[in-house]
């Protein structure tokens, strides 16, 4: 029986210079996977949450693969609808960070990514849950979530790594580290001061920045990485560690592998899931769902 594919596309994902008209996106999709595309199988998002609704409709219509054409936020929304379903997630990464796609080895060119969704293999990966919101790459508490919120609110929705880094440097000089109580199974509760706490299902935030170099996306664990506060000069001098995979060797950095944890923030701290800000929370409960999502990956990955 032929594979049935649906595509959920966000036409405004990624830097403005890379965006394309919806008609051009639909044409490329039809030319690449046309024989397998379901009737009405290309849908475009128009607001937050729309991708999840469109993905659920595709599943109800019998889709074998639902492709998310967009950035990390679009991937999160589509994937959230696919958890525990028979349908697999395909990814065409056209966002700013593309963290999950990079970890899965999805090629950056849309034609090549579509080919993986069509002819690649399936891989089951774990799913993170933060207060009922699912994530597939990384969630975060503290400074990275603060930057994610500032990035999302930036004038004109400026996109791209340079813009993200610029906002990060600007916000760092005014950000106050918080106090957190971390409770995990099998360990004594710990109170820490932290610049940020990253909860990682995969190794990286995106763009090759490895916040949890030891994380494995199908080991039934989440890596909780605590970055202590440092002087701005010290932080800037050690940013290379993110891209070298040596963040764990930085003084004061702590990593715990957990199935579940509770983080209590004083005062309430900014939180994000897969780069999408959730506002400020006092109590953050995280847990892992083993092998909850089927994804399409290059053969042999």
Secondary structure, 3 states (H helix, E strand, C coil): CCCCEEEEECCCCCCHHHCCCHHHHHHHHHHHHHHHEEEEEEEECCCCCHHHHHHHHHHHCCCCEEEEEECHHHHHHHHHHHCCCCCEEEEEECCCCCHHHHHHCCCCCHHHHHHHHHHCEEEEEEEEEECCEEECCEEEEEHHHHHHHHHHHCHHHCCCHHHHHHHHHHHHCCCCCEEEEEEECCCCCEEEEECEEEEECCCEEECCEECCCCCCCCCCCEEEEEECCCCHHHHHHCCHHHHHCCHHHCCCCEEEEECEEEEEEEEEEEEEECCEEEEEEEEEEEEEEEEEEEEEECCCC
